[in-house]
Amino acid sequence: MSLSRARALPAAVSILDNVIFAGGYEIVTSDIVDIFDVNTNIRKTVKLSEPRFSIAAVAYGSRVLFAGGANIDNLTTTKKVDIYHLDTDTWSADSLSQARAGWLLWWPETKLFCRWI
């Protein structure tokens, strides 16, 4: 297995039989998401709603949230949240209350928590 493009600081998360790498940067900020099915050894490549790195990622049930992040190209942070629904292979979107990058997420039970790192 290898990423579709080499990049630094992607978000990484595992869910069920999949490993997912999202965003990061090479010379420019990336919007690439590589989804690996470990049973079939097949990689699917899709895109985030906007390029970013230093994304917080968390998996819960059959959903993965990719929240916030930074863009090295224009030196901004974002409020965007991309939500991948593994069971339906679809995406939805939401937003944070403020733009953030470089933090942790955890999702015990029914509440989502974050902490700056």
C-alpha positions in Angstrom: 0.0 0.0 0.0 1.1 3.5 -0.7 -0.5 7.0 -0.8 -1.7 8.3 -4.1 0.7 11.3 -3.5 3.5 11.7 -1.0 2.6 14.4 1.5 3.5 15.5 5.0 1.2 15.9 8.0 -2.0 14.2 6.7 -4.7 13.3 9.2 -4.8 9.5 9.7 -7.6 7.4 11.1 -8.7 3.8 11.0 -12.4 2.7 10.9 -13.7 -0.9 10.6 -11.5 -2.4 7.8 -10.3 0.9 6.4 -7.4 3.2 6.9 -7.9 6.8 5.8 -5.3 9.5 5.2 -6.6 13.1 4.5 -5.0 16.3 3.5 -1.4 17.2 4.3 1.0 19.1 2.2 3.8 18.7 -0.4 4.9 21.9 -2.0 1.2 23.1 -1.7 -1.6 22.1 0.6 -3.4 18.9 -0.3 -7.1 18.0 -0.5 -6.5 14.4 -1.3 -8.1 11.6 0.8 -6.8 8.1 0.4 -9.1 5.4 1.7 -7.6 1.9 1.9 -9.6 -1.2 2.3 -7.3 -3.6 4.2 -9.3 -6.7 3.2 -9.1 -6.1 -0.6 -5.9 -4.0 -0.6 -7.7 -1.5 -2.8 -7.2 2.3 -2.5 -9.9 4.8 -3.4 -8.9 8.5 -3.8 -11.4 11.3 -3.2 -11.1 15.0 -2.1 -11.8 17.1 0.9 -14.0 20.2 0.5 -10.8 22.3 0.7 -7.1 21.7 0.9 -5.6 21.6 4.4 -3.2 20.0 6.8 -3.0 19.7 10.6 -6.6 18.3 10.5 -8.2 16.8 13.5 -9.7 13.4 12.7 -11.9 11.0 14.7 -13.8 7.9 13.8 -17.1 6.8 15.5 -19.4 4.0 14.4 -19.3 4.2 10.6 -18.5 8.0 10.4 -15.2 9.9 10.2 -14.9 13.6 10.9 -12.1 15.7 9.5 -12.3 19.0 11.3 -10.4 22.3 10.9 -6.9 22.5 9.6 -4.5 25.0 8.0 -3.6 26.0 4.5 0.1 26.6 4.0 -0.5 28.4 0.6 -2.5 31.3 2.1 -1.6 30.9 5.8 -5.2 30.5 7.0 -7.1 28.1 9.2 -10.6 26.8 8.5 -13.8 26.0 10.3 -14.8 23.3 7.8 -15.7 19.8 8.9 -15.9 17.0 6.3 -17.8 13.9 7.4 -17.3 10.6 5.6 -20.1 8.0 6.0 -18.4 4.7 5.4 -21.6 2.7 5.4 -23.1 4.7 2.5 -19.8 5.9 1.0 -21.1 9.5 1.1 -19.8 12.8 2.4 -21.6 15.6 4.3 -20.3 18.8 5.7 -20.5 20.9 8.9 -18.5 23.7 10.5 -16.7 24.5 13.7 -17.6 27.6 15.8 -14.2 29.0 14.9 -11.3 28.2 12.6 -8.8 25.8 14.2 -5.7 23.7 13.4 -3.4 21.5 15.5 -5.8 19.9 17.9 -7.2 16.6 19.0 -10.7 15.1 18.8 -12.3 12.3 20.7 -15.9 11.1 20.5 -17.0 9.0 23.4 -20.7 8.0 23.4 -22.7 11.0 22.0 -20.5 14.1 22.6 -17.6 15.4 20.5 -14.7 16.8 22.5 -11.6 18.7 21.4 -8.3 19.9 22.9 -5.5 22.1 21.6 -2.2 20.3 21.4 
